Amino acid sequence: MKKKLVLIGIIAAVVALFFAFDLGQYL
């Protein structure tokens, strides 16, 4: 259970970084 939560957190962080980088290219 705890491991799954950590995995979701890592995926969320990667997605957030990807979106931030993507938006950064347009600005």
N, C-alpha and C positions, 0 to 999 in steps of 0.2 A: 504493500500500500504506500509506504513512505517512498520507496524507490520510484514508483509510478509518478508520484507528485513531483519528485525531483526532475524526472524525465520531461514532464509537461512544462516545468519551469524553464528548463534548458531550451526546449523547442520554442517556447514563447519568447525567450530572450533573443534567440537567433532570428526569429521572424521580426521582432521589433527592430533589431539591428539592421536587417535587410531592408525594411521599410524606411528607416532613418537614412540609410545610405542612398536608397533609391530617390527619396525626396531631396536629399542633399545635392544630387546631380542636377536637378531641375532648378534649384534656387541660385 
